[in-house]
Amino acid sequence: MLKLINRRWIFMSMSLIGGQAFAQQQPIVYPETKKVDTVDNYHGTAIADPYRWLEDDNSEATKEWVIAQNKVTQEYLSKIPFRAQIKKRLEELWNYPKNGAPSKHGDYYYFFKNDGLQNQSVLYRSATLNGTPEVFLDPNKLSADGTVALGAMSFSKDGKYFAYLVAKAGSDWQEGYVMDVATKQLLPDRLDWIKFSGLSWRGNGFYYSRYDKPEEKSKLSRKNEFQKVYYHQVGDPQEKDVLVYKDDAHPLRMGGISVTEDERFLVLGLTEGTSGREIWYRDMEDPNQKDFALLIKGFEYEPDVIDNDGATLLVRTNHNAPNYKIVAIDPKHPEEANWKVLVPEKKEALEGVGTGGGKLFLSYLADASSKVYQYDYKGKLEHELRLPGIGSASGFGSKKDENEFFYTFTSFVTPTTVYKYDIKTGQSTVYDKAAVKFDPSKFETKQVFFTSKDGTRVPVFLSYKKGIRLNGDNPVLLYGYGGFNIAITPAFSVSNLYFMEQGGIYAVVSLRGGSEYGEAWHKAGMMEKKQNVFDDFIGAAEYLISAKYTNPTRIAIQGGSNGGLLVGACMTQRPELFKVALPAVGVMDMLRFQKFTIGWAWATEYGSSDDAEQFKYLLKYSPLHNLKPGTAYPATLVTTADHDDRVVPAHSFKFAATLQADNAGPNPVLIRIESQAGHGAGKPTSKKIEEVADTWAFTMYNLGMKVK
């Protein structure tokens, strides 16, 4: 290996990697990334930010840099001999009908279906479950390239109207529309500047949340402030929408309104970040209540209203119950001393509660796998739903007057299966089973546990082809998230199936920071304890090495968004432990994330550099600020997108530029910047396949894997 002193050229000679001869790559010439003399003072500490100019996504210089980086990346990927072979197999695996679970609205059953390779799934309807379905709404016809996707959607209570949001090119900004269900005709209604909003009907209108119109130039990067809640009456122009909630004194506070099924209660949920919620209510049957009244003061806990039982509100809360409990609250006497516990806290975390047929369906996590129980509205346990095994189940709910609903079940080696559930008998039957072109009996998943740095017991799911040998040389993809109270549970992925087909082990770590074991697990991986998350991930890699599954030259690490931060932190803390790093749409600059779009909301999870004490621990792990010149880093493929207004691409731009300058080893450092795409939601199938093919080509090439 020869590397010139200016760090711009890397020569890769013909070599044997993992027993397979690879063709020589041409020298990599990284684009010249200029440095500017920008220095910030954080509480007396000077921090240089030489690539600050890359934060301007509208500048010609940034656009030219993006083009140049993509050119280098595509030239590298195009020379990987099996890239086309990977894409072909992915298309074969991806190309199977994918049916969603039906739900009843008005006179029709509605469900999503993708024939196989359609860019967006199509919404169908049928008068009966066995009838011939018709297309109700096809998002693929909303744009030529499939980059317009559906967001939130909701039917009016009587089933006459259908309101839905659409997002363009992956942006969080959405537009709202209303359809006449009988005719399938689009009504004149058009709503703009909606973001982070649901749609909740009452009468012939619905509640939604929006912002004031932003400046066109900065709409994808400027901080989002002063969210408001409106009521829209069908047929009215947006200018006539009724303002229901605003808070000029708290510009970062966000609100949303939900309506109970009987339309008696309006529930206003307020947040000041990603942790903590305050609940207000309005009883529409009380002639004396003209405005919202406080139900649960925020923002220390995470309460949410499930439904009402007459004049009583049923609430899921972690108040004095880290794993959550269900309580009944009389809104006229909402003091905690008057709460009645219907379902007490259990050792498993209560992830969510659905309603249907006048019953409650409680979804728990037992070592990150679903368990579901049916209760009545008084808190009496009726029975446990029988699930097929270790996996993830979702979709438990229907209207109070219905006797059935449909839910889904999936695992790492089981494609999503739709089940029909009879509420009266408690019986589940298979309604639709996916026909993926693979034999699931050849694969298996097991859960193992290891001890993290501080003695905490942490689980890992391992999925692979049966017959694997513990010879210390298996390729591994280690995946994690570890944040925002989000659980990573078993789910089927065509992408991961391909890696397992090729002899790889797909390993998912149930990191602290998530909700796998309730709020205590979450808090153990947030704020000043965030390093626990990275220690867990590093500990998982060390366990797999010690247990003879693999070795450092055969480990790739992957994560997106908060998981991108995870990858960035771990590859800077332990660069020798991993061969490949795949940070996607990651939060890489922990000192400036709060200055863009919705980033301020993450301060409740991470802390903020605006605070002197929080700045100290953020600086210790911020991926951008812990890259060191002269260090040999893993082969890295950074991925982001030009319309990502959740985690702005400047995070990835600055990280990639710094990594290219600092990397002293032979491994390539590339960035792949997708156009007409955002943080990930709504990405068309064609773009997904292209990105996955490039990711696997890069990963397998650098892990020395053979394509079978």
C-alpha positions in Angstrom: 0.0 0.0 0.0 1.3 3.5 -0.9 -0.3 6.7 0.3 1.0 10.1 -0.8 1.7 12.7 1.8 -1.2 14.9 0.8 -3.7 12.2 1.7 -5.5 12.5 -1.6 -4.4 9.3 -3.3 -4.8 5.8 -2.1 -3.4 2.9 -4.2 -5.0 -0.5 -3.7 -2.9 -3.3 -5.0 -4.1 -6.8 -6.1 -4.5 -8.7 -2.8 -6.2 -11.7 -1.3 -9.0 -10.6 1.1 -10.8 -13.4 2.8 -9.4 -15.9 0.3 -10.8 -14.1 -2.8 -8.8 -12.2 -5.3 -10.2 -8.7 -6.1 -9.4 -6.6 -9.1 -7.3 -3.5 -8.5 -9.2 -0.3 -7.8 -8.0 2.8 -9.6 -6.5 5.5 -7.3 -9.0 7.4 -5.3 -8.8 11.2 -5.7 -11.0 12.8 -3.1 -12.4 16.2 -4.0 -10.5 19.1 -2.6 -12.6 20.5 0.3 -11.6 24.0 1.3 -11.2 25.0 4.9 -12.4 28.3 6.4 -11.2 30.0 9.5 -14.3 29.6 11.6 -13.9 29.2 15.4 -16.6 29.1 18.0 -16.1 29.8 21.7 -18.1 27.3 23.9 -17.9 28.4 27.5 -14.2 29.3 27.2 -13.2 26.4 24.8 -12.3 27.3 21.3 -13.7 24.8 18.7 -12.7 25.1 15.0 -15.3 24.4 12.4 -13.3 24.6 9.1 -16.1 23.1 7.0 -18.9 25.4 8.2 -19.6 26.5 4.6 -21.0 23.1 3.9 -24.0 23.9 6.1 -25.3 26.2 3.3 -27.3 23.7 1.2 -28.1 26.5 -1.3 -24.6 27.6 -2.1 -23.1 26.8 -5.5 -19.9 25.7 -3.7 -21.8 23.1 -1.7 -23.7 21.8 -4.7 -20.4 21.4 -6.6 -18.9 19.6 -3.7 -21.9 17.2 -3.6 -21.5 16.5 -7.3 -17.8 15.9 -7.0 -18.2 13.5 -4.0 -20.9 11.5 -5.7 -18.7 11.1 -8.8 -15.9 9.7 -6.7 -18.2 7.3 -4.9 -19.9 6.0 -8.0 -16.5 5.5 -9.7 -15.4 3.4 -6.8 -18.6 1.4 -6.6 -18.7 0.8 -10.4 -15.4 -1.1 -10.2 -16.7 -3.6 -7.7 -17.1 -6.7 -9.8 -20.2 -8.1 -8.2 -22.2 -4.9 -7.7 -24.6 -5.7 -10.6 -25.0 -9.2 -9.3 -26.0 -8.0 -5.9 -28.6 -5.6 -7.4 -30.1 -8.4 -9.5 -30.6 -10.7 -6.6 -32.1 -7.9 -4.5 -34.6 -7.2 -7.2 -35.6 -10.9 -7.2 -36.0 -10.9 -3.4 -37.8 -7.6 -3.4 -40.3 -8.6 -6.1 -43.1 -10.2 -4.2 -46.6 -9.0 -3.3 -46.7 -7.1 0.0 -50.2 -6.8 1.5 -51.0 -4.6 4.6 -53.6 -5.4 7.2 -57.1 -4.4 6.2 -59.2 -1.9 8.3 -62.9 -1.1 8.0 -64.1 2.5 7.3 -67.7 3.2 6.3 -68.8 0.6 3.8 -65.3 -0.6 2.7 -62.3 -2.5 3.8 -59.1 -0.6 3.0 -55.5 -2.0 2.7 -52.2 -1.2 1.1 -50.6 -3.5 -1.5 -47.4 -3.4 -3.4 -47.2 -5.8 -6.4 -43.5 -6.2 -5.8 -41.3 -3.4 -7.2 -43.8 -0.5 -7.3 -42.1 2.6 -5.9 -45.0 3.3 -3.5 -47.6 0.9 -2.1 -51.2 1.5 -3.4 -54.2 1.9 -1.2 -57.0 -0.4 -2.3 -60.6 -1.0 -1.0 -63.2 -3.7 -1.2 -66.8 -3.9 -0.1 -66.1 -7.4 1.3 -63.0 -9.3 2.4 -63.4 -11.7 -0.4 -64.5 -9.2 -3.0 -62.5 -7.8 -5.9 -60.5 -4.9 -4.7 -60.3 -1.6 -6.5 -57.6 1.1 -6.4 -58.6 3.9 -4.1 -55.4 6.0 -4.2 -52.3 5.3 -6.1 -49.3 7.5 -4.9 -47.3 6.3 -7.9 -49.4 8.6 -10.1 -48.5 11.6 -8.0 -45.0 11.9 -9.5 -43.1 10.4 -12.4 -40.2 9.1 -10.3 -42.1 7.8 -7.3 -40.7 10.4 -4.9 -44.1 11.7 -3.7 -45.3 9.5 -0.7 -48.3 9.4 1.6 -47.9 10.5 5.2 -50.6 10.6 7.8 -54.1 9.7 6.7 -57.5 9.5 8.3 -61.2 8.7 7.5 -64.0 10.7 8.9 -66.1 8.9 11.5 -68.9 8.3 9.0 -66.5 7.1 6.3 -67.6 9.9 3.9 -64.3 11.7 3.6 -60.6 10.7 3.5 -57.9 13.2 4.5 -54.3 12.5 3.8 -50.9 14.2 3.7 -48.2 13.8 1.0 -44.5 14.5 1.3 -42.3 15.3 -1.7 -38.7 14.1 -2.2 -38.5 12.8 1.4 -39.0 16.2 3.1 -40.8 16.5 6.4 -42.9 19.3 4.9 -46.3 17.9 3.9 -49.4 19.0 2.0 -52.9 18.0 3.0 -55.8 16.9 0.7 -59.4 15.6 1.1 -61.2 13.0 -1.0 -64.9 12.2 -1.4 -64.9 8.5 -0.6 -68.0 7.7 -2.7 -66.7 9.2 -5.9 -63.0 9.0 -5.2 -62.8 12.6 -6.3 -60.4 15.1 -4.9 -62.1 18.0 -3.2 -60.8 21.6 -3.5 -59.3 21.5 0.0 -55.5 22.1 0.0 -53.5 22.6 3.2 -49.8 23.7 3.2 -46.8 23.9 5.6 -47.8 20.9 7.7 -45.1 19.2 9.7 -45.1 16.6 12.5 -48.8 16.3 12.4 -51.6 13.8 12.7 -55.2 14.2 11.4 -58.0 13.7 13.9 -61.6 14.1 12.7 -64.6 15.6 14.6 -67.8 16.1 12.6 -67.1 17.2 9.0 -63.6 18.5 9.8 -60.3 17.6 11.4 -57.5 18.9 13.6 -54.0 19.2 12.3 -50.7 21.0 13.2 -48.7 23.3 11.0 -46.2 26.1 11.0 -46.2 29.5 9.4 -45.0 29.7 5.8 -41.1 29.5 5.9 -38.7 31.3 3.7 -38.2 29.3 0.5 -34.4 29.5 0.7 -34.1 28.1 4.2 -37.1 25.8 4.5 -35.0 22.7 4.6 -32.6 23.9 7.3 -34.1 26.7 9.4 -35.1 25.9 13.0 -38.9 25.1 13.2 -40.7 27.3 15.8 -44.2 28.3 16.8 -46.2 25.2 15.7 -49.9 25.8 15.9 -53.0 23.6 15.9 -56.0 24.3 13.5 -59.4 22.8 12.8 -60.2 22.5 9.1 -63.8 22.2 7.9 -64.2 20.2 4.7 -64.8 22.6 1.8 -63.2 25.6 3.4 -60.0 27.3 2.1 -57.1 27.0 4.5 -57.4 30.7 5.3 -60.7 30.0 7.1 -59.2 27.2 9.4 -59.8 27.9 13.0 -56.8 28.4 15.3 -57.2 26.1 18.2 -53.8 26.3 19.9 -50.7 28.4 19.9 -48.1 29.4 22.5 -46.2 32.6 21.7 -44.4 32.4 25.0 -42.8 28.9 24.2 -41.7 29.0 20.5 -40.3 25.4 20.7 -43.4 23.9 22.2 -45.3 21.5 19.9 -49.0 20.4 20.1 -51.4 18.0 18.5 -55.1 17.2 19.1 -56.7 13.7 19.1 -60.4 13.0 19.4 -61.8 10.1 21.4 -63.9 7.6 19.3 -67.2 8.9 20.6 -66.0 12.5 19.8 -66.7 13.6 23.4 -63.2 14.5 24.4 -60.5 16.6 22.6 -57.1 15.7 23.9 -54.3 18.2 23.5 -50.8 16.8 23.9 -47.9 19.2 24.3 -44.2 18.5 24.1 -41.0 20.5 24.5 -38.8 18.0 22.9 -38.7 14.2 22.3 -39.1 13.4 26.0 -42.0 14.4 28.3 -45.6 15.3 27.5 -48.3 17.5 29.0 -52.0 16.7 28.5 -54.9 19.1 28.3 -58.5 18.1 27.6 -61.9 19.5 26.6 -65.2 17.8 27.4 -67.4 18.7 24.5 -70.5 17.5 26.4 -69.8 19.9 29.2 -71.6 23.2 28.3 -69.6 25.0 31.0 -66.2 24.1 29.6 -65.3 26.6 26.9 -61.5 25.9 26.7 -58.9 23.3 27.4 -58.2 22.3 31.0 -55.1 20.7 32.4 -55.3 16.9 32.9 -51.6 16.0 33.5 -48.9 18.6 34.1 -45.7 18.1 32.0 -43.0 17.4 31.1 -41.4 14.9 33.4 -43.3 11.8 32.3 -44.8 10.3 29.1 -48.6 10.0 29.5 -50.9 9.4 26.6 -54.7 9.1 26.6 -56.0 5.7 25.3 -59.7 6.4 25.2 -62.6 7.4 27.4 -64.9 5.2 29.4 -67.9 7.6 29.7 -66.7 10.6 31.6 -63.5 8.9 32.6 -60.2 9.0 30.7 -58.0 6.0 30.4 -54.3 6.9 30.4 -51.0 5.0 29.9 -48.3 6.6 32.0 -44.9 6.0 33.4 -45.5 8.2 36.4 -43.9 6.2 39.2 -43.9 3.2 36.9 -40.9 3.1 34.5 -42.4 0.2 32.6 -45.8 2.0 32.4 -49.2 1.3 33.9 -52.8 2.2 32.9 -54.8 4.5 35.1 -58.4 5.9 35.1 -58.6 9.6 35.6 -61.7 11.7 36.3 -60.9 14.9 34.5 -63.0 16.9 36.9 -60.6 15.7 39.7 -57.3 15.0 37.9 -55.1 15.1 40.9 -52.8 12.0 41.2 -54.3 11.1 44.5 -57.6 10.4 42.6 -56.1 8.2 39.9 -57.3 4.6 39.9 -54.8 2.0 38.7 -56.5 -0.4 36.2 -53.4 -2.3 35.1 -50.4 -2.0 37.3 -46.8 -1.9 36.1 -45.3 -5.3 35.1 -41.7 -6.4 34.8 -42.1 -6.1 31.0 -42.4 -2.7 29.3 -45.9 -1.7 28.2 -45.1 -0.4 24.7 -48.6 0.5 23.6 -52.4 0.0 24.0 -54.9 -0.5 21.2 -58.7 -0.5 21.4 -61.3 -2.5 19.6 -64.7 -4.2 20.3 -64.8 -2.4 23.6 -61.6 -4.1 24.7 -58.0 -3.0 25.5 -55.1 -4.7 23.8 -51.8 -4.2 25.7 -48.6 -4.8 23.9 -45.6 -5.6 26.1 -41.9 -6.3 25.3 -40.3 -9.4 26.8 -36.6 -9.2 25.9 -37.5 -7.0 22.9 -40.2 -9.5 21.6 -43.9 -8.8 21.5 -46.5 -10.2 24.0 -50.1 -9.0 23.7 -52.9 -9.3 26.2 -56.7 -8.5 26.0 -58.3 -6.6 28.9 -61.7 -5.1 29.4 -62.1 -1.3 30.1 -62.1 -1.9 33.9 -58.7 -3.5 33.8 -59.7 -7.2 34.0 -57.4 -9.6 32.1 -59.3 -11.8 29.7 -56.5 -13.7 27.9 -53.1 -13.5 26.1 -53.1 -13.5 22.3 -51.1 -16.5 21.0 -48.3 -15.2 18.7 -46.2 -17.5 16.4 -43.0 -17.0 18.4 -40.2 -14.4 18.9 -41.0 -11.4 16.8 -42.9 -8.1 16.5 -46.7 -7.9 16.4 -48.6 -4.7 15.6 -52.0 -3.3 14.6 -54.3 -4.3 17.5 -57.3 -2.1 17.2 -60.7 -1.4 15.6 -63.9 0.4 16.4 -66.0 -0.3 19.5 -68.8 -1.9 17.5 -66.6 -4.3 15.5 -65.9 -7.9 16.5 -62.6 -8.4 14.6 -59.5 -6.7 13.4 -56.3 -7.6 11.5 -52.8 -7.4 12.9 -49.3 -8.3 11.5 -46.5 -10.4 12.8 -42.9 -10.5 11.6 -39.4 -11.6 12.7 -35.9 -11.5 11.3 -36.5 -14.6 9.2 -40.3 -14.4 8.8 -41.8 -12.1 6.3 -44.8 -10.0 7.5 -47.9 -12.2 7.9 -51.4 -10.7 8.4 -53.7 -12.3 10.9 -57.4 -12.0 11.4 -58.4 -11.8 15.1 -61.8 -12.6 16.5 -62.3 -10.4 19.6 -65.1 -12.6 21.1 -63.3 -15.9 20.8 -59.7 -14.7 21.1 -58.7 -16.7 18.0 -56.2 -15.7 15.4 -56.2 -17.1 11.9 -53.7 -16.4 9.0 -55.3 -14.0 6.5 -52.3 -13.3 4.2 -48.9 -14.8 4.1 -46.1 -13.2 2.0 -44.5 -15.4 -0.7 -40.8 -14.3 -0.6 -38.5 -16.2 -2.9 -36.5 -17.9 -0.2 -36.7 -20.9 2.2 -37.1 -19.6 5.8 -36.4 -23.1 7.1 -32.7 -22.6 6.2 -32.3 -19.6 8.5 -32.6 -19.1 12.2 -32.5 -16.4 14.9 -31.3 -16.7 18.5 -30.9 -14.3 21.3 -27.8 -14.1 23.3 -26.8 -11.9 26.2 -23.5 -10.3 27.2 -22.2 -8.1 30.0 -21.5 -4.5 29.1 -18.7 -2.3 30.5 -20.6 -1.3 33.6 -22.0 -4.8 34.3 -25.3 -4.4 32.6 -26.8 -7.4 30.9 -27.5 -6.6 27.2 -29.3 -8.8 24.6 -28.3 -9.3 21.0 -30.4 -11.0 18.3 -28.3 -13.1 15.9 -29.8 -14.2 12.5 -28.0 -16.3 10.0 -28.1 -19.4 7.7 -28.2 -22.6 9.6 -25.0 -24.6 9.9 -22.8 -21.6 10.7 -19.4 -22.5 12.3 -17.9 -20.7 15.2 -14.5 -20.3 13.5 -13.9 -16.6 14.3 -14.2 -15.7 10.6 -17.8 -15.0 9.9 -18.8 -11.7 8.4 -21.1 -9.7 10.7 -23.3 -6.7 10.2 -23.8 -5.2 13.7 -26.8 -2.9 13.8 -28.2 -0.6 16.5 -30.1 2.5 17.4 -30.1 3.2 21.1 -32.1 6.3 21.7 -35.3 8.4 21.9 -37.2 5.6 23.8 -37.5 3.6 20.6 -37.3 -0.2 20.7 -35.6 -2.1 17.9 -37.6 -5.3 17.7 -37.4 -8.3 15.3 -38.5 -7.4 11.7 -38.0 -9.0 8.3 -35.8 -7.2 5.8 -35.0 -8.3 2.2 -31.8 -6.4 2.5 -30.6 -8.3 5.6 -31.8 -11.6 4.1 -29.4 -11.1 1.2 -26.5 -10.6 3.6 -27.5 -13.8 5.4 -27.8 -15.7 2.1 -24.1 -14.7 1.5 -23.0 -16.3 4.8 -23.3 -13.2 6.9 -24.6 -12.8 10.5 -27.0 -10.0 11.1 -26.7 -8.9 14.7 -29.1 -6.4 16.3 -28.2 -5.1 19.8 -30.9 -4.0 22.1 -29.0 -0.9 23.3 -29.7 1.3 26.3 -31.4 4.5 25.2 -34.3 2.5 23.7 -37.5 1.3 25.3 -36.8 -2.4 25.2 -36.9 -2.5 29.0 -38.9 0.6 29.8 -38.1 4.1 30.8 -35.2 3.1 33.1 -33.5 1.5 30.1 -34.1 4.7 28.1 -32.7 7.0 30.8 -29.6 4.8 31.2 -28.6 5.8 27.6 -29.5 9.5 27.4 -28.0 12.9 28.4 -24.8 12.5 30.4 -25.2 8.7 30.2 -25.1 8.5 26.4 -21.7 6.8 26.5 -23.5 3.7 27.9 -25.0 3.2 24.4 -21.7 3.2 22.7 -20.2 0.9 25.4 -23.1 -1.5 24.8 -22.4 -1.5 21.0 -18.7 -1.9 21.4 -19.3 -4.6 24.0 -21.5 -6.5 21.6 -18.6 -6.6 19.0 -16.2 -7.7 21.6 -18.6 -10.5 22.7 -19.0 -11.8 19.2 -15.2 -11.9 18.8 -14.6 -13.7 22.1 -17.4 -16.2 21.3 -15.6 -17.0 18.0 -18.3 -15.7 15.7 -16.1 -13.2 14.0 -13.0 -11.0 14.2 -12.4 -7.2 13.7 -11.5 -7.6 10.0 -15.0 -9.1 9.4 -17.3 -6.7 11.3 -19.4 -4.0 9.6 -21.4 -1.6 11.8 -24.6 0.2 10.6 -27.1 2.6 12.0 -29.3 5.5 10.8 -30.2 8.9 12.3 -29.5 8.5 16.0 -28.0 5.2 14.9 -25.7 7.1 12.5 -24.4 9.0 15.6 -23.9 5.5 17.2 -21.7 4.4 14.3 -19.8 7.7 14.2 -19.1 7.6 17.9 -18.0 3.9 17.9 -15.8 4.2 14.9 -14.0 7.2 16.4 -13.6 5.6 19.8 -12.6 2.1 18.6 -11.5 2.4 15.0 -9.4 -0.8 15.2 -12.5 -2.9 16.2 -14.4 -2.6 12.9 -13.5 -3.1 9.3 -16.5 -1.2 7.7 -18.6 1.7 9.0 -22.0 2.6 7.5 -23.4 5.8 9.2 -26.6 6.8 7.5 -28.3 10.3 7.9 -26.4 10.6 11.2 -26.3 13.3 13.9 -22.5 13.9 13.6 -22.1 17.4 15.0 -23.2 17.3 18.6 -22.4 20.9 19.2 -24.6 22.5 16.5 -27.5 20.0 15.9 -30.0 22.2 17.8 -29.6 25.1 15.3 -31.3 23.3 12.4 -35.0 22.4 11.7 -36.3 20.1 14.5 -32.9 19.5 16.0 -33.7 21.6 19.1 -36.1 19.0 20.2 -33.3 16.5 20.7 -31.8 18.5 23.5 -34.1 16.6 25.9 -32.4 13.4 24.7 -28.8 14.6 24.3 -28.4 17.9 26.1 -27.2 21.0 24.4 -23.8 22.7 23.9 -25.6 25.9 25.0 -25.3 24.5 28.6 -21.7 24.5 29.9 -21.9 21.1 31.7 -23.7 19.4 28.8 -21.2 20.8 26.4 -18.4 18.9 28.2 -19.9 15.4 27.7 -21.2 16.2 24.2 -17.7 17.1 23.1 -16.3 13.9 24.4 -18.3 11.7 22.0 -19.4 14.0 19.1 -18.2 12.1 16.0 -17.1 15.1 14.1 -15.0 16.5 16.9 -13.3 13.2 17.8 -11.8 12.4 14.5 -8.0 12.6 14.8 -5.4 13.2 12.0 -3.2 10.2 11.4 -5.6 7.6 12.5 -6.5 4.5 10.5 -10.3 4.4 10.3 -12.6 1.6 9.0 -13.7 1.6 5.3 -16.6 4.1 5.5 -19.6 4.8 3.4 -21.5 7.8 4.7 -25.1 8.0 3.3 -27.4 11.0 3.3 -29.9 12.8 1.1 -30.3 16.4 -0.3 -33.9 16.8 1.1 -33.2 15.5 4.6 -34.7 18.2 6.8 -34.8 16.0 9.9 -31.0 15.5 10.2 -29.7 18.1 7.8 -27.1 16.6 5.4 -24.5 19.1 6.7 -23.8 16.7 9.5 -22.7 14.0 7.0 -21.0 16.5 4.7 -18.7 17.9 7.5 -18.0 14.4 8.9 -17.0 13.0 5.5 -14.8 15.9 4.7 -13.0 15.7 8.0 -12.7 11.9 7.8 -11.2 12.1 4.3 -8.6 14.6 5.6 -7.7 12.7 8.8 -7.8 9.1 7.7 -4.2 7.6 7.6 -5.0 4.0 6.7 -5.7 2.3 3.4 -9.5 2.1 3.8 -11.7 4.2 1.5 -13.8 7.0 2.9 -16.8 7.8 0.6 -20.1 9.6 0.9 -23.2 8.8 -1.1 -25.7 11.7 -1.4 -29.1 10.7 -2.7 -31.1 13.3 -4.7 -34.8 13.9 -4.3 -34.8 12.0 -1.1 -34.9 12.8 2.6 -34.5 11.1 6.0 -35.8 7.8 4.7 -39.6 7.8 5.0 -41.4 7.5 1.7 -38.3 6.6 -0.3 -39.3 4.8 -3.5 -38.5 1.2 -4.0 -36.2 1.9 -6.9 -34.0 4.2 -4.8 -34.0 1.7 -1.9 -32.7 -1.1 -4.1 -30.0 1.1 -5.6 -28.9 2.3 -2.2 -28.9 -1.2 -0.6 -27.0 -2.6 -3.6 -24.3 0.0 -3.3 -24.1 -0.5 0.5 -23.7 -4.2 0.2 -21.2 -4.0 -2.6 -19.1 -1.6 -0.6 -19.5 -3.7 2.6 -18.9 -7.1 1.1 -15.9 -5.9 -1.0 -14.2 -4.5 2.1 -15.1 -7.5 4.3 -13.6 -9.8 1.7 -16.8 -11.7 1.1 -17.5 -13.9 -1.9 -20.8 -13.6 -3.8 -22.6 -16.9 -3.9 
